[in-house]
Amino acid sequence: MSWTEVNFGKHTKKTLPQILFSDPDWFFWAMEKNVFQNKGRLLNEAEDIDYKARNIKIPNNDTNSLLVEYVVHQPTGKFSHFEIVPRDRPFHTGSSPTSRSQHIDMSMPRQIAKYDKLGCKQLLVSMRFYFLGSQSAKFTKKRSEAFFENENHFINS
């Protein structure tokens, strides 16, 4: 697939997959503010990626025995990280609130706190660990675009 490059703002010359793997908070803010309205093909790509980014399959979950556990940093009330845990693992006990889901939602930091750049960076650390095998690996342009082109990564896509 050939991705459209954004031709405005701080992400000029980046594709939407690149933006999601570098600044997901900006992407979800832009969706909320209808920034892609009247942008033709870019709007279509944004709507597609918005759905996909909120509905990512848990890797290696063929038996449906895993869940995503989102952890909130208790002192700040903002997103901390996510873990993939066995479905039968007891719920987290402690001061950090958690929630669980059957899929990964990249908008979770923004759902918890409207502006959370650090939480989004922590989300990307978790994404790199589970999808690239290392917290320090990079979602390059090629990897970012390939991720969103692979329909096997998403629920009902």
KEGUNU-495056 format. One record per residue: residue in three letters; x, y, z of N, C-alpha, C, O in turn. Coordinates in pm, 1 decimal, always signed. Layout:
N
> code | n.x | n.y | n.z | ca.x | ca.y | ca.z | c.x | c.y | c.z | o.x | o.y | o.z
> ALA | X | Y | Z | X | Y | Z | X | Y | Z | X | Y | Z
...
//
This chain:
157
> code | n.x | n.y | n.z | ca.x | ca.y | ca.z | c.x | c.y | c.z | o.x | o.y | o.z
> MET | +84.1 | -118.0 | +0.0 | +0.0 | +0.0 | +0.0 | +88.9 | +124.7 | +0.0 | +197.0 | +125.8 | +58.8
> SER | +42.7 | +225.1 | -64.5 | +113.5 | +352.1 | -66.2 | +41.1 | +448.4 | +28.3 | -74.0 | +484.6 | +4.0
> TRP | +107.8 | +489.3 | +134.6 | +47.3 | +575.9 | +234.8 | +63.7 | +722.4 | +195.9 | +165.6 | +762.5 | +139.7
> THR | -37.8 | +800.4 | +226.8 | -34.7 | +943.7 | +202.1 | +47.0 | +1011.8 | +311.4 | +33.0 | +979.4 | +429.3
> GLU | +131.5 | +1105.3 | +272.4 | +206.9 | +1182.1 | +371.9 | +123.7 | +1301.3 | +417.1 | +55.9 | +1365.4 | +336.8
> VAL | +129.7 | +1329.6 | +545.8 | +63.5 | +1447.9 | +600.4 | +137.6 | +1569.5 | +545.4 | +260.6 | +1572.1 | +543.9
> ASN | +63.6 | +1669.0 | +500.6 | +127.3 | +1786.3 | +439.2 | +100.9 | +1914.4 | +518.1 | +95.3 | +2023.8 | +461.8
> PHE | +84.8 | +1898.6 | +650.1 | +60.2 | +2015.1 | +735.6 | +108.9 | +1984.8 | +877.0 | +121.7 | +1868.8 | +916.2
> GLY | +135.8 | +2090.9 | +952.6 | +166.9 | +2078.1 | +1094.5 | +300.0 | +2013.1 | +1125.8 | +387.2 | +1998.7 | +1040.1
> LYS | +312.6 | +1974.2 | +1252.7 | +440.8 | +1924.2 | +1301.8 | +478.6 | +1786.4 | +1247.5 | +593.3 | +1743.9 | +1261.6
> HIS | +383.8 | +1716.8 | +1186.0 | +412.4 | +1583.7 | +1131.6 | +418.3 | +1582.5 | +979.6 | +398.7 | +1478.5 | +916.8
> THR | +445.5 | +1699.1 | +920.7 | +459.0 | +1709.1 | +775.3 | +560.0 | +1605.9 | +725.7 | +667.1 | +1587.6 | +783.5
> LYS | +522.4 | +1539.4 | +617.2 | +604.7 | +1437.9 | +548.6 | +607.8 | +1303.3 | +620.3 | +684.6 | +1215.1 | +581.9
> LYS | +526.0 | +1286.1 | +723.4 | +512.6 | +1154.8 | +787.7 | +380.6 | +1092.9 | +744.1 | +283.8 | +1163.2 | +715.3
> THR | +378.4 | +960.6 | +739.7 | +253.6 | +889.3 | +713.6 | +181.8 | +865.9 | +846.5 | +242.5 | +876.5 | +953.0
> LEU | +54.3 | +834.7 | +839.9 | -21.6 | +812.5 | +963.5 | +32.8 | +695.8 | +1046.6 | +36.2 | +706.6 | +1169.2
> PRO | +75.5 | +584.5 | +984.9 | +136.9 | +480.2 | +1068.3 | +260.3 | +530.1 | +1143.5 | +280.5 | +495.0 | +1259.7
> GLN | +342.2 | +611.4 | +1078.1 | +459.7 | +668.0 | +1146.0 | +415.9 | +754.2 | +1264.5 | +475.7 | +747.8 | +1372.0
> ILE | +313.5 | +833.2 | +1244.8 | +265.6 | +921.6 | +1351.3 | +214.6 | +840.3 | +1468.7 | +243.1 | +873.1 | +1583.8
> LEU | +139.1 | +733.9 | +1440.9 | +87.0 | +653.0 | +1550.8 | +197.7 | +589.5 | +1633.6 | +183.0 | +572.3 | +1754.6
> PHE | +309.4 | +554.3 | +1568.4 | +418.6 | +493.3 | +1643.0 | +522.9 | +594.1 | +1690.0 | +629.6 | +555.6 | +1737.9
> SER | +492.5 | +722.2 | +1676.6 | +580.9 | +824.4 | +1733.0 | +505.5 | +921.1 | +1823.9 | +561.7 | +969.9 | +1922.0
> ASP | +379.6 | +949.3 | +1793.0 | +301.6 | +1046.8 | +1869.1 | +153.0 | +1011.1 | +1865.8 | +73.0 | +1084.2 | +1807.3
> PRO | +115.3 | +898.4 | +1928.8 | -25.2 | +857.5 | +1923.5 | -119.7 | +960.2 | +1985.4 | -234.3 | +971.7 | +1941.9
> ASP | -74.4 | +1034.9 | +2085.5 | -160.2 | +1136.8 | +2147.0 | -203.3 | +1240.1 | +2042.6 | -319.3 | +1281.1 | +2040.2
> TRP | -110.2 | +1282.1 | +1956.6 | -143.8 | +1379.1 | +1853.0 | -244.4 | +1321.4 | +1754.9 | -339.4 | +1389.2 | +1715.9
> PHE | -223.9 | +1195.6 | +1714.6 | -315.6 | +1133.0 | +1619.8 | -458.4 | +1129.4 | +1675.4 | -552.7 | +1167.5 | +1606.1
> PHE | -474.4 | +1083.7 | +1800.0 | -609.9 | +1073.7 | +1856.0 | -669.7 | +1211.9 | +1882.2 | -791.0 | +1229.7 | +1871.3
> TRP | -585.8 | +1309.8 | +1916.6 | -633.3 | +1448.2 | +1927.9 | -683.6 | +1496.2 | +1791.4 | -790.6 | +1556.4 | +1781.7
> ALA | -606.2 | +1469.2 | +1686.7 | -644.9 | +1511.6 | +1551.1 | -775.6 | +1446.9 | +1507.9 | -857.3 | +1510.8 | +1441.6
> MET | -796.4 | +1321.4 | +1544.6 | -923.4 | +1255.4 | +1512.1 | -1038.7 | +1323.4 | +1586.1 | -1144.4 | +1347.7 | +1527.8
> GLU | -1018.6 | +1354.0 | +1714.2 | -1124.0 | +1420.4 | +1792.9 | -1159.2 | +1558.0 | +1735.1 | -1275.1 | +1599.4 | +1737.9
> LYS | -1059.3 | +1627.3 | +1683.3 | -1077.9 | +1764.1 | +1632.2 | -1110.6 | +1767.6 | +1483.2 | -1117.8 | +1875.3 | +1424.0
> ASN | -1130.6 | +1650.1 | +1421.6 | -1163.3 | +1641.7 | +1278.1 | -1058.4 | +1709.8 | +1189.0 | -1092.5 | +1770.6 | +1087.5
> VAL | -934.2 | +1699.4 | +1226.8 | -825.3 | +1761.5 | +1152.7 | -814.7 | +1705.0 | +1010.7 | -771.5 | +1775.6 | +919.5
> PHE | -853.1 | +1579.9 | +991.2 | -839.0 | +1516.1 | +860.4 | -961.8 | +1537.0 | +771.2 | -964.2 | +1491.2 | +657.0
> GLN | -1063.0 | +1605.7 | +823.4 | -1183.8 | +1634.0 | +745.6 | -1145.6 | +1710.1 | +618.6 | -1058.1 | +1796.5 | +621.7
> ASN | -1209.8 | +1678.6 | +509.3 | -1183.5 | +1743.2 | +379.6 | -1041.0 | +1721.8 | +330.0 | -988.4 | +1803.1 | +254.0
> LYS | -978.9 | +1612.9 | +372.9 | -841.6 | +1583.6 | +328.5 | -838.8 | +1461.9 | +235.5 | -733.3 | +1402.6 | +212.9
> GLY | -955.4 | +1425.3 | +181.9 | -963.3 | +1317.6 | +82.4 | -910.6 | +1184.8 | +131.0 | -958.1 | +1129.6 | +230.2
> ARG | -811.0 | +1133.8 | +59.1 | -754.6 | +1002.4 | +88.7 | -699.0 | +994.9 | +230.9 | -708.1 | +890.7 | +295.7
> LEU | -641.9 | +1104.4 | +279.1 | -586.0 | +1106.7 | +414.1 | -695.6 | +1079.6 | +517.7 | -671.3 | +1010.0 | +616.2
> LEU | -815.7 | +1134.0 | +496.4 | -927.6 | +1107.5 | +587.4 | -962.1 | +959.1 | +588.1 | -983.5 | +900.9 | +694.4
> ASN | -967.5 | +897.8 | +470.8 | -998.0 | +753.9 | +464.1 | -893.7 | +671.7 | +538.3 | -927.8 | +578.8 | +611.5
> GLU | -766.9 | +705.7 | +519.8 | -660.0 | +634.7 | +589.4 | -669.5 | +657.5 | +740.5 | -648.7 | +564.6 | +818.6
> ALA | -700.5 | +779.4 | +781.5 | -711.5 | +811.2 | +924.7 | -823.9 | +731.4 | +989.4 | -807.4 | +678.4 | +1099.3
> GLU | -937.1 | +722.6 | +922.4 | -1050.2 | +646.4 | +978.3 | -1015.1 | +498.6 | +990.3 | -1047.7 | +434.8 | +1090.3
> ASP | -948.7 | +444.2 | +888.6 | -907.9 | +304.1 | +890.8 | -807.9 | +278.6 | +1004.0 | -822.7 | +183.1 | +1080.3
> ILE | -708.3 | +362.8 | +1013.9 | -605.2 | +344.8 | +1116.2 | -660.7 | +369.9 | +1256.1 | -619.4 | +304.0 | +1351.5
> ASP | -752.9 | +463.4 | +1269.4 | -815.6 | +488.5 | +1399.5 | -883.3 | +361.5 | +1449.8 | -867.3 | +324.3 | +1566.0
> TYR | -958.5 | +295.4 | +1363.2 | -1023.4 | +169.9 | +1402.6 | -917.9 | +64.7 | +1439.2 | -926.3 | +1.0 | +1544.2
> LYS | -819.9 | +47.8 | +1352.0 | -718.7 | -55.9 | +1374.6 | -640.6 | -31.2 | +1503.3 | -615.5 | -125.0 | +1579.0
> ALA | -602.0 | +92.9 | +1528.9 | -521.4 | +124.6 | +1647.5 | -596.5 | +97.6 | +1776.9 | -534.8 | +79.9 | +1882.0
> ARG | -728.2 | +94.4 | +1770.3 | -810.9 | +67.1 | +1888.5 | -847.9 | -81.1 | +1901.1 | -911.1 | -120.8 | +1999.0
> ASN | -809.0 | -162.4 | +1803.2 | -851.3 | -302.3 | +1797.5 | -738.4 | -394.7 | +1754.1 | -751.8 | -468.6 | +1656.5
> ILE | -628.7 | -390.5 | +1826.1 | -511.7 | -471.4 | +1793.3 | -519.5 | -605.1 | +1867.0 | -540.3 | -610.7 | +1988.2
> LYS | -502.5 | -711.6 | +1790.3 | -503.1 | -845.0 | +1850.2 | -381.9 | -863.1 | +1940.4 | -273.4 | -811.9 | +1913.2
> ILE | -403.3 | -936.6 | +2047.6 | -293.4 | -974.1 | +2136.2 | -207.3 | -1076.8 | +2062.0 | -259.5 | -1177.2 | +2013.5
> PRO | -76.9 | -1052.8 | +2052.6 | +7.5 | -1149.8 | +1981.0 | +11.2 | -1285.6 | +2051.4 | +5.8 | -1294.0 | +2174.1
> ASN | +20.6 | -1390.3 | +1971.6 | +32.5 | -1528.0 | +2022.1 | -81.5 | -1565.7 | +2115.5 | -59.7 | -1628.7 | +2219.0
> ASN | -201.8 | -1527.2 | +2079.0 | -318.7 | -1554.1 | +2163.4 | -417.5 | -1645.1 | +2090.1 | -538.4 | -1622.4 | +2094.8
> ASP | -366.9 | -1745.9 | +2023.7 | -451.6 | -1835.2 | +1944.7 | -554.8 | -1908.2 | +2029.5 | -663.5 | -1939.3 | +1980.9
> THR | -522.9 | -1935.7 | +2153.2 | -616.6 | -2006.3 | +2240.8 | -704.5 | -1910.0 | +2319.8 | -785.4 | -1952.7 | +2402.2
> ASN | -688.9 | -1779.8 | +2294.7 | -768.6 | -1677.0 | +2363.4 | -750.1 | -1683.3 | +2515.0 | -843.0 | -1655.1 | +2590.7
> SER | -629.9 | -1720.3 | +2558.5 | -602.9 | -1735.5 | +2701.5 | -532.8 | -1613.6 | +2761.8 | -497.5 | -1614.5 | +2879.7
> LEU | -512.8 | -1509.2 | +2681.6 | -442.4 | -1390.2 | +2728.8 | -532.4 | -1267.2 | +2725.0 | -627.0 | -1259.6 | +2646.7
> LEU | -500.9 | -1172.4 | +2810.3 | -569.2 | -1043.0 | +2814.1 | -465.7 | -932.3 | +2824.0 | -351.7 | -955.8 | +2864.1
> VAL | -505.6 | -812.8 | +2787.6 | -421.7 | -695.0 | +2806.5 | -459.7 | -633.6 | +2939.7 | -578.0 | -612.9 | +2966.8
> GLU | -361.5 | -604.2 | +3022.9 | -387.2 | -536.2 | +3149.6 | -322.6 | -397.8 | +3142.7 | -200.6 | -385.1 | +3132.9
> TYR | -406.7 | -295.0 | +3148.1 | -360.6 | -156.7 | +3146.4 | -338.9 | -110.9 | +3289.7 | -423.9 | -132.8 | +3376.0
> VAL | -225.9 | -47.8 | +3314.7 | -192.1 | -3.7 | +3449.5 | -188.3 | +148.8 | +3452.1 | -128.1 | +212.4 | +3365.6
> VAL | -253.8 | +206.2 | +3553.0 | -257.3 | +350.8 | +3571.9 | -161.1 | +386.1 | +3684.5 | -162.6 | +322.7 | +3790.0
> HIS | -77.9 | +486.8 | +3662.4 | +15.9 | +533.8 | +3764.3 | -65.4 | +603.7 | +3873.0 | -124.7 | +708.6 | +3848.0
> GLN | -68.4 | +547.8 | +3990.6 | -157.6 | +594.7 | +4096.8 | -135.6 | +740.4 | +4136.9 | -233.8 | +813.5 | +4150.4
> PRO | -13.7 | +785.8 | +4156.4 | -0.2 | +925.5 | +4201.2 | -51.6 | +1027.8 | +4099.4 | -108.2 | +1130.3 | +4137.4
> THR | -31.5 | +999.5 | +3968.5 | -71.6 | +1097.7 | +3866.9 | -207.6 | +1069.4 | +3806.0 | -270.2 | +1159.0 | +3749.5
> GLY | -254.2 | +945.5 | +3817.0 | -380.2 | +908.1 | +3753.0 | -368.1 | +897.1 | +3602.2 | -468.9 | +900.7 | +3531.6
> LYS | -244.8 | +883.6 | +3551.4 | -222.0 | +872.0 | +3408.1 | -172.7 | +731.4 | +3373.3 | -133.7 | +653.5 | +3460.2
> PHE | -175.7 | +702.3 | +3244.9 | -135.6 | +571.7 | +3194.2 | +8.7 | +541.6 | +3231.2 | +95.7 | +627.9 | +3219.5
> SER | +34.1 | +418.7 | +3275.7 | +169.6 | +376.4 | +3309.7 | +226.5 | +283.9 | +3201.7 | +331.9 | +312.5 | +3144.8
> HIS | +157.1 | +173.3 | +3173.5 | +201.6 | +75.5 | +3075.3 | +93.8 | -30.0 | +3060.0 | -7.5 | -28.0 | +3129.9
> PHE | +116.7 | -121.5 | +2968.3 | +28.8 | -238.3 | +2962.5 | +112.2 | -364.2 | +2964.1 | +229.2 | -364.9 | +2925.9
> GLU | +49.2 | -470.1 | +3009.2 | +110.6 | -602.6 | +3010.5 | +13.1 | -699.5 | +2947.0 | -108.0 | -678.1 | +2951.3
> ILE | +64.5 | -804.2 | +2889.0 | -19.2 | -913.2 | +2840.8 | -9.9 | -1022.8 | +2945.0 | +98.6 | -1072.0 | +2976.2
> VAL | -126.0 | -1060.4 | +2998.8 | -129.9 | -1151.1 | +3113.3 | -221.9 | -1269.5 | +3084.0 | -312.6 | -1258.8 | +3001.4
> PRO | -198.7 | -1382.4 | +3151.6 | -290.7 | -1495.3 | +3136.6 | -430.3 | -1456.1 | +3185.9 | -444.7 | -1386.3 | +3286.3
> ARG | -530.3 | -1501.5 | +3115.1 | -669.0 | -1471.2 | +3150.6 | -700.7 | -1512.1 | +3294.6 | -777.4 | -1444.2 | +3363.0
> ASP | -642.1 | -1622.4 | +3340.6 | -673.7 | -1671.9 | +3474.6 | -586.4 | -1611.3 | +3584.2 | -599.2 | -1649.5 | +3700.5
> ARG | -499.2 | -1519.0 | +3550.1 | -418.0 | -1452.8 | +3652.1 | -507.8 | -1364.3 | +3737.6 | -591.3 | -1290.9 | +3684.8
> PRO | -490.9 | -1370.9 | +3869.8 | -572.7 | -1285.2 | +3956.8 | -551.9 | -1137.9 | +3923.2 | -444.7 | -1097.4 | +3878.2
> PHE | -655.7 | -1059.1 | +3945.7 | -644.8 | -916.5 | +3919.8 | -538.9 | -854.6 | +4008.6 | -514.7 | -900.6 | +4120.2
> HIS | -476.7 | -750.7 | +3958.3 | -373.8 | -675.8 | +4028.7 | -428.7 | -623.6 | +4161.9 | -539.9 | -571.3 | +4168.7
> THR | -349.7 | -638.6 | +4265.5 | -384.6 | -576.7 | +4393.4 | -275.5 | -476.5 | +4425.6 | -157.3 | -503.2 | +4403.9
> GLY | -314.0 | -364.3 | +4476.0 | -217.8 | -259.3 | +4506.5 | -278.2 | -124.1 | +4478.0 | -397.7 | -113.0 | +4450.6
> SER | -196.6 | -22.0 | +4484.2 | -248.4 | +113.9 | +4471.8 | -270.0 | +156.8 | +4327.0 | -344.1 | +252.0 | +4302.6
> SER | -207.6 | +89.4 | +4229.9 | -223.8 | +127.6 | +4089.9 | -348.7 | +62.4 | +4030.9 | -357.0 | -60.1 | +4023.5
> PRO | -445.3 | +143.5 | +3989.0 | -565.0 | +85.9 | +3926.5 | -529.6 | +18.4 | +3793.3 | -438.3 | +61.6 | +3722.8
> THR | -602.6 | -86.6 | +3760.8 | -583.2 | -156.5 | +3633.8 | -718.4 | -185.0 | +3570.2 | -822.3 | -182.6 | +3636.1
> SER | -713.9 | -211.6 | +3441.8 | -831.8 | -261.8 | +3370.7 | -781.5 | -362.5 | +3268.1 | -664.1 | -361.7 | +3231.2
> ARG | -871.1 | -448.6 | +3222.8 | -831.7 | -553.5 | +3128.9 | -918.9 | -547.9 | +3004.3 | -1032.0 | -499.4 | +3006.0
> SER | -861.4 | -599.5 | +2896.1 | -931.0 | -600.0 | +2767.7 | -886.4 | -721.1 | +2687.0 | -781.6 | -780.0 | +2713.6
> GLN | -966.6 | -757.1 | +2589.1 | -932.6 | -868.3 | +2500.6 | -849.6 | -822.6 | +2381.2 | -812.4 | -904.2 | +2296.9
> HIS | -820.1 | -692.5 | +2373.2 | -739.4 | -640.1 | +2263.7 | -662.3 | -516.8 | +2311.1 | -693.9 | -458.4 | +2414.7
> ILE | -561.9 | -478.8 | +2234.5 | -480.7 | -361.6 | +2265.7 | -545.4 | -239.6 | +2201.4 | -584.8 | -242.8 | +2084.8
> ASP | -555.6 | -133.4 | +2277.8 | -614.2 | -8.0 | +2231.3 | -510.8 | +102.5 | +2250.3 | -482.3 | +142.8 | +2363.1
> MET | -454.6 | +151.5 | +2139.6 | -351.0 | +253.4 | +2147.4 | -403.2 | +388.5 | +2194.9 | -324.4 | +477.8 | +2226.0
> SER | -535.1 | +404.3 | +2200.7 | -592.7 | +530.5 | +2249.7 | -609.5 | +531.8 | +2401.2 | -653.8 | +632.0 | +2457.2
> MET | -575.0 | +422.7 | +2467.9 | -597.6 | +411.6 | +2612.0 | -534.6 | +526.2 | +2692.7 | -601.7 | +580.2 | +2780.7
> PRO | -409.8 | +565.8 | +2667.4 | -355.4 | +677.5 | +2746.5 | -441.2 | +803.8 | +2734.6 | -461.1 | +874.5 | +2833.3
> ARG | -491.7 | +832.0 | +2615.1 | -575.2 | +950.6 | +2593.3 | -712.8 | +933.1 | +2656.9 | -773.3 | +1031.5 | +2699.4
> GLN | -762.6 | +812.4 | +2664.2 | -890.5 | +787.8 | +2731.8 | -878.6 | +813.2 | +2881.4 | -972.8 | +860.9 | +2944.8
> ILE | -763.2 | +781.2 | +2937.0 | -741.7 | +798.2 | +3080.9 | -715.5 | +944.5 | +3115.3 | -769.2 | +995.2 | +3213.8
> ALA | -633.9 | +1012.8 | +3035.3 | -601.7 | +1154.5 | +3057.1 | -590.7 | +1220.5 | +2920.0 | -518.4 | +1171.1 | +2833.5
> LYS | -660.9 | +1330.4 | +2899.4 | -669.7 | +1394.0 | +2767.5 | -535.5 | +1434.3 | +2708.4 | -522.3 | +1436.2 | +2586.0
> TYR | -438.2 | +1465.8 | +2787.4 | -307.3 | +1503.6 | +2735.5 | -204.2 | +1426.2 | +2816.3 | -178.8 | +1457.2 | +2932.7
> ASP | -145.6 | +1325.8 | +2753.5 | -54.0 | +1239.0 | +2827.4 | +57.8 | +1190.5 | +2735.2 | +58.6 | +1075.1 | +2692.4
> LYS | +150.9 | +1279.1 | +2705.5 | +262.8 | +1244.0 | +2617.4 | +348.8 | +1133.6 | +2679.2 | +391.4 | +1042.1 | +2608.6
> LEU | +374.9 | +1141.1 | +2810.4 | +456.0 | +1038.0 | +2875.4 | +384.7 | +903.3 | +2870.8 | +447.1 | +801.3 | +2841.5
> GLY | +255.0 | +901.9 | +2899.4 | +178.6 | +777.5 | +2892.3 | +182.6 | +716.6 | +2753.4 | +192.0 | +594.7 | +2738.8
> CYS | +175.6 | +801.3 | +2651.0 | +182.7 | +751.9 | +2513.4 | +321.0 | +695.5 | +2483.5 | +332.8 | +596.4 | +2411.3
> LYS | +424.8 | +756.6 | +2537.3 | +559.7 | +701.5 | +2519.2 | +570.2 | +565.2 | +2586.5 | +632.4 | +473.5 | +2533.0
> GLN | +508.8 | +552.3 | +2704.6 | +511.0 | +424.1 | +2775.5 | +430.2 | +318.5 | +2699.0 | +468.0 | +201.4 | +2696.7
> LEU | +321.1 | +358.7 | +2637.7 | +242.6 | +267.7 | +2553.8 | +331.9 | +214.6 | +2441.3 | +330.9 | +95.1 | +2411.9
> LEU | +408.7 | +303.6 | +2378.9 | +494.8 | +262.5 | +2268.7 | +606.3 | +169.4 | +2315.8 | +647.5 | +80.3 | +2241.5
> VAL | +655.3 | +188.6 | +2437.2 | +754.7 | +96.9 | +2493.9 | +693.9 | -42.8 | +2503.4 | +757.6 | -141.1 | +2465.4
> SER | +570.9 | -51.8 | +2554.0 | +502.6 | -181.5 | +2563.4 | +479.4 | -240.5 | +2424.8 | +499.4 | -360.3 | +2404.7
> MET | +437.3 | -158.0 | +2328.9 | +413.7 | -206.2 | +2191.9 | +542.9 | -262.9 | +2132.3 | +541.6 | -369.9 | +2071.5
> ARG | +653.8 | -191.4 | +2149.9 | +781.3 | -239.1 | +2095.9 | +819.4 | -373.2 | +2159.1 | +867.0 | -463.1 | +2089.9
> PHE | +798.4 | -386.4 | +2289.8 | +833.5 | -509.4 | +2358.6 | +752.7 | -627.2 | +2303.3 | +809.5 | -731.6 | +2271.5
> TYR | +621.2 | -611.0 | +2292.0 | +535.8 | -722.8 | +2251.2 | +536.5 | -750.0 | +2101.4 | +513.2 | -863.5 | +2059.8
> PHE | +562.5 | -648.6 | +2019.9 | +558.1 | -670.8 | +1875.5 | +694.9 | -676.6 | +1808.8 | +708.6 | -736.2 | +1702.0
> LEU | +795.6 | -616.1 | +1869.5 | +928.9 | -618.0 | +1810.1 | +1029.4 | -695.2 | +1895.1 | +1142.8 | -717.3 | +1852.5
> GLY | +988.0 | -736.6 | +2016.0 | +1073.4 | -818.9 | +2100.1 | +1169.7 | -744.0 | +2189.3 | +1246.6 | -805.8 | +2262.9
> SER | +1167.1 | -610.8 | +2184.2 | +1259.0 | -531.6 | +2264.9 | +1199.5 | -393.0 | +2289.2 | +1143.4 | -332.1 | +2198.2
> GLN | +1211.9 | -344.3 | +2411.2 | +1161.4 | -210.9 | +2443.7 | +1237.7 | -101.8 | +2370.9 | +1186.3 | +8.6 | +2352.7
> SER | +1359.5 | -131.6 | +2329.5 | +1440.6 | -29.2 | +2263.6 | +1436.2 | -38.9 | +2110.9 | +1492.4 | +46.6 | +2042.5
> ALA | +1370.6 | -141.3 | +2056.8 | +1358.4 | -152.7 | +1911.5 | +1279.9 | -33.7 | +1857.8 | +1206.8 | +31.8 | +1932.1
> LYS | +1295.1 | -6.5 | +1731.2 | +1230.2 | +110.4 | +1671.4 | +1122.6 | +69.0 | +1572.4 | +1141.0 | -24.0 | +1493.8
> PHE | +1010.4 | +139.0 | +1577.4 | +910.2 | +127.0 | +1472.8 | +951.2 | +226.1 | +1364.2 | +910.7 | +342.3 | +1366.0
> THR | +1030.7 | +179.2 | +1271.3 | +1072.7 | +262.0 | +1158.9 | +952.7 | +290.4 | +1069.1 | +844.8 | +235.3 | +1090.9
> LYS | +970.1 | +374.3 | +970.2 | +863.5 | +401.1 | +873.6 | +816.0 | +269.6 | +811.9 | +695.9 | +243.5 | +804.9
> LYS | +909.7 | +188.3 | +767.9 | +876.4 | +60.7 | +704.5 | +801.2 | -31.6 | +800.2 | +699.8 | -90.2 | +762.3
> ARG | +849.0 | -45.1 | +922.4 | +782.6 | -131.2 | +1021.5 | +644.6 | -77.8 | +1058.1 | +549.5 | -154.9 | +1071.0
> SER | +633.5 | +53.1 | +1074.8 | +505.3 | +114.4 | +1111.3 | +401.3 | +89.2 | +1003.8 | +288.5 | +49.7 | +1033.1
> GLU | +439.7 | +112.1 | +879.9 | +346.4 | +93.0 | +769.5 | +312.3 | -54.8 | +751.9 | +196.3 | -88.9 | +728.5
> ALA | +411.2 | -142.1 | +763.0 | +387.0 | -286.0 | +750.5 | +292.9 | -335.3 | +861.2 | +208.6 | -421.8 | +837.3
> PHE | +307.4 | -280.1 | +981.9 | +221.0 | -320.2 | +1092.2 | +74.7 | -293.6 | +1056.1 | -9.9 | -381.5 | +1072.6
> PHE | +44.5 | -173.5 | +1007.4 | -94.3 | -138.2 | +977.1 | -144.3 | -198.0 | +846.0 | -264.6 | -196.7 | +820.0
> GLU | -55.4 | -249.4 | +764.4 | -96.5 | -318.0 | +641.5 | -131.7 | -463.9 | +667.3 | -202.6 | -525.3 | +587.5
> ASN | -83.5 | -520.0 | +777.4 | -105.0 | -661.1 | +808.5 | -239.1 | -679.0 | +879.8 | -250.9 | -653.2 | +999.6
> GLU | -338.4 | -722.9 | +805.6 | -474.2 | -738.2 | +860.3 | -479.5 | -837.9 | +976.2 | -571.8 | -833.1 | +1057.5
> ASN | -381.8 | -927.9 | +984.6 | -380.4 | -1026.8 | +1093.4 | -356.7 | -962.8 | +1230.2 | -378.3 | -1027.8 | +1332.5
> HIS | -313.3 | -838.3 | +1234.0 | -290.2 | -769.3 | +1361.7 | -419.7 | -717.7 | +1425.3 | -418.5 | -676.3 | +1541.2
> PHE | -531.1 | -719.4 | +1351.5 | -649.5 | -646.3 | +1397.5 | -773.2 | -733.9 | +1407.9 | -787.4 | -833.6 | +1337.1
> ILE | -862.0 | -694.2 | +1497.7 | -988.1 | -762.5 | +1518.9 | -1088.3 | -716.1 | +1413.0 | -1104.9 | -596.1 | +1391.3
> ASN | -1153.6 | -809.6 | +1348.5 | -1260.8 | -779.5 | +1252.9 | -1223.1 | -674.5 | +1150.2 | -1305.2 | -588.9 | +1117.1
> SER | -1103.1 | -678.8 | +1100.2 | -1067.5 | -579.0 | +998.8 | -1081.0 | -636.4 | +860.1 | -1055.2 | -566.9 | +761.8
//
